[in-house]
C-alpha cells in the first residue's frame, strides 16, 4: 500500500518514490507508487497536481504530468499523460501553491463549521472546495447576524494562531471524545482538532497553525434544502476579493468626491436624487404625450401617430389616450431603418384579425387580446400608412 507522506508532513512538496505499477487507461496511464506526496481527491478537497520525474541517472530527467489523483481500492492512483517503467524511481513534485491554498481553505472551513455547530447546533452536511470559493451546506437556516457572529469568531481563532493537530485515537479514547462527522465511520478514524473551535473526522491536509490560514469571509448565503448554503473566501482568495472591493470603493469615492467612510451616504443621496429626477421626468413625459395626442387632427375618424424614442409602455399609454376620443388608435415608435414598436387599439373591430393581417403583410410580430394588439414591425412608414388607410384606419 502506498505510503501517504502528506499525512506525515502536509508541507512536504517533493519525494522520491518507486513505480509499483503502470497500466494504460482510457485517457492516459494509471500509476501507483510505493510512496507519494500527491493528495487524492476526497472529503471535499480536490487532488494535488504536478509531475513525476523519471530518475534515469542521465543529465536530463523526463517529467510526466499528473492531471488527476484518486484513491482506488486503498491505493493512491496517479493519472498521467505518459507511461513510467515499473520498478524505476521517480521524483514526485506537486504544485505547492495549489496545495497551500487547499490546506488554508480546509482548515478555515473546519474552524467556521465547528463554530456554527457549537453556537447553533447545525451540522455541516455538504462541503466543496471550488476554483472560486468554498461552499458549505448546513443543516439549519442561519440568519445574517448568526453568520456575522460565526465569521467574527472564526477570524478571532485565526488571530490566536493556535496549533492544529491530527491524530488517530484508540477506539477507547475515540468513544469519549466529542467530535463531528458527516457520516458514520468504521475502523481507524483520523481526528483533526482546532482547540476551542473544532474537533472533526477528516482525511484532508491542513496547516500547522491557524495563523497560516489568513482571513475568512462569507460572501454569499442562501436557503438550501431546509438549511443554509454559504460561500466562503479563505486566505489569498479573501485578500484578493478585499483588494478588488477596495478598488471599487476608491473609484466610487473619486466619482462622488467623498471619503470612503462617506460612500454609502453619498450613494443613498444619489439614489434619492435619481428618484426625484425620474418622477420629474415621468411628469414631463405625460405632458408631452398629452400634447402629442392633442396635436393629432380632431377631424380624423381614428388616430394614427408616428414618433421616435418612446418606451414600449409610453407607446401603450399614448395609444390608450388617443382611443379615448375616437375608439381606434395606432401608435408607432421607431424609424424605417430599425423598424417600429406598435400598439393598435380598436374597440369596435376584430383587432386580432387585423393584427394577423398586418403582421403577415408587413413582416411584423406580435399579438394580444381585444381591444389591443402590440408588437414590432419591419416596414417603412409609407407602407404602414398605406395598409392602415386601406383598412379604414
C-alpha positions in Angstrom: 0.0 0.0 0.0 1.2 3.5 -0.9 2.9 5.4 2.0 1.0 8.7 2.2 3.6 11.3 3.0 1.1 14.2 3.0 -0.2 12.8 6.3 3.2 12.7 7.8 4.0 16.3 6.7 1.5 18.3 4.8 4.2 20.9 4.0 6.3 18.4 2.0 6.1 19.1 -1.7 8.6 16.5 -3.1 9.7 13.0 -2.5 11.5 10.1 -4.2 9.3 7.0 -4.9 9.4 3.7 -6.8 6.8 2.9 -9.5 4.9 -0.2 -8.3 2.6 -0.4 -11.4 1.7 1.4 -14.5 -1.3 0.5 -16.7 -2.9 2.1 -19.7 -6.4 3.7 -19.1 -8.8 5.5 -21.4 -7.2 8.9 -21.1 -3.6 8.1 -20.3 -1.9 5.9 -17.7 -2.7 4.9 -14.1 0.5 4.9 -11.9 0.8 3.5 -8.4 3.9 4.4 -6.3 5.3 3.0 -3.1 5.1 6.5 -1.6 3.6 9.8 -2.6 3.1 13.5 -1.6 0.1 13.7 -4.0 -3.2 14.0 -2.1 -6.0 12.1 -3.9 -9.4 13.8 -4.3 -11.6 13.2 -1.3 -13.5 14.6 1.6 -14.5 17.7 -0.4 -10.9 18.6 -1.1 -9.5 18.5 -4.7 -6.5 16.4 -5.6 -2.9 17.7 -5.9 -1.5 18.2 -9.4 2.1 18.2 -10.5 4.7 16.0 -12.2 6.5 12.7 -11.9 10.2 12.9 -13.0 11.8 9.7 -14.0 15.3 9.4 -12.5 17.3 7.9 -15.3 20.7 8.9 -13.9 21.5 11.0 -17.0 21.8 14.7 -17.3 18.1 15.2 -18.1 15.1 13.7 -16.4 11.8 13.2 -18.2 8.8 14.9 -16.4 5.4 13.3 -16.8 2.3 15.4 -16.0 -0.1 14.2 -13.3 -3.5 15.5 -14.2 -5.6 13.6 -11.6 -5.1 11.6 -8.4 -7.8 9.3 -7.0 -8.0 6.7 -4.2 -9.0 3.3 -5.6 -9.2 0.1 -3.5 -6.9 1.6 -0.8 -4.3 2.7 -3.3 -3.4 6.3 -4.4 -3.6 6.2 -8.2 -1.8 8.9 -10.2 -3.2 9.6 -13.7 -0.5 10.7 -16.1 0.0 11.6 -19.8 2.7 9.0 -20.4 3.9 5.6 -19.1 6.5 5.1 -16.5 8.6 2.0 -16.2 7.7 -0.3 -13.3 10.4 -0.6 -10.6 12.1 2.7 -11.6 12.5 5.6 -9.3 10.7 8.9 -9.8 10.7 12.3 -8.1 7.2 13.5 -7.1 6.6 17.2 -7.4 3.3 18.8 -6.5 2.0 22.3 -7.3 2.9 23.8 -3.9 0.7 26.9 -4.3 -2.3 24.8 -5.1 -1.7 22.5 -2.0 -1.2 25.5 0.3 -4.5 27.1 -0.9 -6.3 23.8 -0.2 -4.7 23.5 3.2 -5.8 27.0 4.2 -9.3 26.5 2.9 -9.8 23.2 4.5 -8.5 24.4 7.9 -10.6 27.6 7.6 -13.7 25.6 6.8 -13.2 23.4 9.9 -13.0 26.4 12.1 -16.1 28.0 10.7 -18.1 24.8 10.6 -17.0 23.9 14.2 -18.1 27.3 15.5 -21.5 27.0 13.7 -22.0 23.6 15.2 -21.1 24.8 18.7 -23.1 28.0 18.6 -26.3 27.0 16.7 -26.2 23.1 16.7 -26.2 22.9 12.9 -24.2 20.2 11.2 -22.0 20.6 8.1 -23.9 18.3 5.6 -22.0 19.3 2.5 -18.6 20.8 1.6 -16.9 21.6 -1.6 -13.6 23.4 -2.3 -14.2 25.0 -5.8 -12.0 27.1 -8.0 -13.6 30.4 -6.9 -14.8 29.7 -3.3 -15.5 27.2 -0.6 -19.2 26.1 -0.4 -20.6 24.7 2.9 -24.1 23.4 3.5 -25.5 23.5 7.0 -28.5 21.5 8.3 -30.4 24.6 9.5 -31.2 28.2 8.5 -28.7 30.8 9.5 -29.6 34.5 9.9 -27.3 37.3 8.8 -26.5 38.1 12.4 -25.5 34.4 13.1 -23.3 34.3 10.0 -21.5 37.5 11.1 -21.0 36.1 14.6 -19.5 32.9 13.3 -17.3 34.8 10.9 -16.1 37.1 13.6 -15.2 34.2 16.0 -13.6 32.2 13.1 -11.2 35.1 12.3 -10.5 35.6 16.0 -9.4 31.9 16.1 -7.1 32.6 13.2 -5.5 35.5 15.0 -4.9 33.3 18.1 -2.6 31.2 15.9 -3.3 28.0 17.8 -1.8 24.7 16.8 -3.9 22.3 14.6 -3.4 18.6 15.3 -4.2 15.4 13.5 -4.3 12.0 15.3 -5.6 8.5 15.2 -7.2 8.0 18.6 -7.6 4.5 20.1 -11.2 3.2 19.9 -11.5 3.7 23.7 -10.4 7.3 23.5 -12.5 8.0 20.5 -15.6 6.8 22.3 -15.3 9.5 24.9 -14.2 12.3 22.6 -16.7 14.9 21.3 -16.1 15.0 17.5 -18.0 15.8 14.3 -18.5 13.7 11.2 -20.8 14.0 8.2 -21.2 10.2 8.0 -20.9 7.0 10.1 -17.3 5.8 10.2 -15.8 2.4 11.0 -12.2 1.3 11.6 -9.4 3.8 12.3 -10.6 7.4 12.4 -8.4 10.4 11.8 -9.4 13.3 14.0 -8.3 16.9 13.2 -8.6 19.3 16.2 -8.5 23.1 16.3 -8.5 23.9 20.1 -11.6 26.0 21.0 -13.1 25.7 17.6 -13.5 22.2 16.2 -12.8 18.5 16.6 -13.8 16.6 13.4 -13.1 13.4 11.5 -11.1 14.4 8.4 -8.9 12.9 5.7 -7.7 16.2 4.3 -4.5 18.3 4.6 -4.2 21.2 7.0 -1.9 24.0 8.0 0.0 23.6 11.3 -1.3 26.7 13.0 -4.4 28.8 12.5 -2.4 32.0 11.8 -1.3 30.4 8.4 -4.9 30.4 7.2 -5.5 34.1 6.7 -8.8 35.9 6.6 -12.2 34.0 6.4 -15.0 35.9 4.7 -18.6 34.8 3.9 -19.5 36.3 0.6 -22.8 34.6 -0.1 -25.7 32.8 1.7 -28.9 31.2 0.5 -31.6 28.8 1.8 -30.9 25.3 0.6 -32.9 22.1 1.3 -34.2 23.5 4.6 -30.8 24.7 5.7 -28.2 27.2 4.5 -25.6 27.2 1.8 -22.7 29.6 2.4 -19.9 30.7 0.1 -16.6 31.4 1.8 -13.4 33.0 0.7 -10.4 32.0 2.7 -6.7 33.0 2.7 -5.4 34.6 -0.5 -8.8 34.5 -2.2 -10.3 36.6 0.6 -7.4 39.1 0.3 -7.8 39.3 -3.5 -11.6 39.9 -3.0 -10.8 42.6 -0.5 -8.4 44.4 -2.8 -10.9 44.3 -5.7 -13.7 45.7 -3.5 -11.5 48.4 -2.1 -10.5 49.5 -5.6 -14.2 49.8 -6.5 -14.9 51.8 -3.3 -12.0 54.1 -4.2 -13.3 54.6 -7.7 -16.8 55.4 -6.4 -15.5 57.8 -3.9 -13.4 59.6 -6.6 -16.5 59.9 -8.8 -18.6 61.3 -5.9 -15.8 63.3 -4.4 -16.3 61.9 -0.9 -14.2 60.0 1.6 -14.5 56.2 1.8 -16.5 56.3 5.1 -19.0 58.7 3.4 -19.5 56.4 0.3 -22.8 54.7 1.5 -24.3 58.1 2.5 -23.3 59.7 -0.8 -24.7 56.8 -2.9 -28.0 57.0 -0.9 -28.2 60.7 -1.7 -27.6 60.0 -5.3 -30.4 57.4 -5.3 -32.8 59.9 -3.8 -31.8 62.5 -6.4 -32.4 60.0 -9.2 -35.8 59.1 -7.8 -36.7 62.7 -7.8 -35.5 63.2 -11.4 -37.3 60.1 -12.5 -40.5 61.4 -11.0 -40.0 64.8 -12.7 -39.1 63.1 -16.0 -42.3 61.0 -15.8 -44.4 64.1 -15.2 -42.9 65.8 -18.2 -43.3 62.8 -20.4 -47.0 62.6 -19.5 -47.4 66.2 -20.5 -45.5 65.5 -23.8 -47.8 62.5 -24.6 -50.8 64.6 -23.9 -49.6 67.3 -26.2 -48.8 64.7 -28.9 -52.3 63.3 -28.6 -53.9 66.7 -28.8 -51.8 67.7 -31.8 -53.4 65.0 -33.9 -56.2 66.4 -36.1 -59.6 66.2 -34.5 -61.1 65.6 -37.9 -59.7 62.0 -38.1 -62.2 59.3 -37.5 -59.3 57.4 -35.9 -55.9 58.2 -34.6 -52.5 57.2 -36.2 -49.4 58.6 -34.8 -45.7 58.1 -35.5 -43.0 59.1 -33.0 -39.4 58.3 -32.1 -37.6 57.1 -28.9 -40.7 56.1 -27.0 -40.5 53.3 -24.5 -43.0 50.4 -25.0 -45.1 51.5 -22.1 -45.2 55.0 -23.5 -46.5 53.7 -26.8 -49.3 51.9 -24.9 -50.2 54.9 -22.9 -50.3 57.2 -25.9 -52.5 54.7 -27.8 -54.8 54.4 -24.9 -55.1 58.2 -24.6 -55.8 58.6 -28.3 -58.5 55.9 -28.4 -60.4 57.7 -25.6 -61.6 60.2 -28.2 -62.2 58.0 -31.3 -62.3 54.4 -30.1 -59.4 53.5 -32.5 -55.8 54.4 -32.2 -52.5 53.2 -33.8 -49.2 54.4 -32.4 -45.7 53.6 -33.8 -42.3 54.4 -32.3 -39.1 53.9 -34.3 -37.9 54.6 -37.8 -37.8 53.0 -41.3 -34.3 51.6 -40.8 -34.7 49.8 -37.5 -38.4 49.2 -37.6 -41.3 50.2 -35.3 -42.8 49.2 -32.0 -46.5 49.4 -32.3 -49.8 49.3 -30.4 -53.2 49.3 -32.1 -56.4 49.7 -30.1 -59.8 49.2 -31.8 -62.8 48.7 -29.5 -65.4 48.0 -32.3 -63.3 45.9 -34.7 -61.9 42.4 -34.7 -58.4 43.7 -33.7 -56.9 40.2 -33.6 -57.8 39.5 -37.2 -56.5 43.0 -38.1 -53.2 42.3 -36.3 -52.7 38.9 -38.1 -53.3 40.6 -41.5 -51.0 43.5 -40.5 -48.1 41.2 -39.4 -48.4 39.0 -42.5 -48.4 41.9 -44.9 -45.6 43.9 -43.3 -43.3 41.3 -41.7 -44.4 42.1 -38.2 -44.5 40.1 -35.0 -46.9 40.5 -32.1 -50.4 39.8 -30.8 -52.8 40.4 -28.0 -56.4 40.3 -26.9 -59.2 42.7 -27.8 -59.2 45.6 -27.8 -55.4 45.9 -28.1 -52.6 44.3 -30.0 -48.9 45.1 -29.9 -45.6 44.1 -31.4 -42.9 45.1 -33.7 -42.9 45.6 -37.5 -40.1 45.9 -40.0 -41.6 48.1 -42.7 -41.5 51.7 -43.9 -43.8 54.3 -42.6 -45.3 54.7 -46.1 -46.2 51.1 -46.3 -47.7 51.1 -42.8 -49.8 54.1 -43.5 -51.0 52.7 -46.9 -52.0 49.4 -45.2 -53.9 51.2 -42.4 -55.6 53.5 -44.9 -56.8 50.6 -46.9 -58.3 49.1 -43.7 -60.1 52.3 -42.9 -57.8 53.4 -40.1 
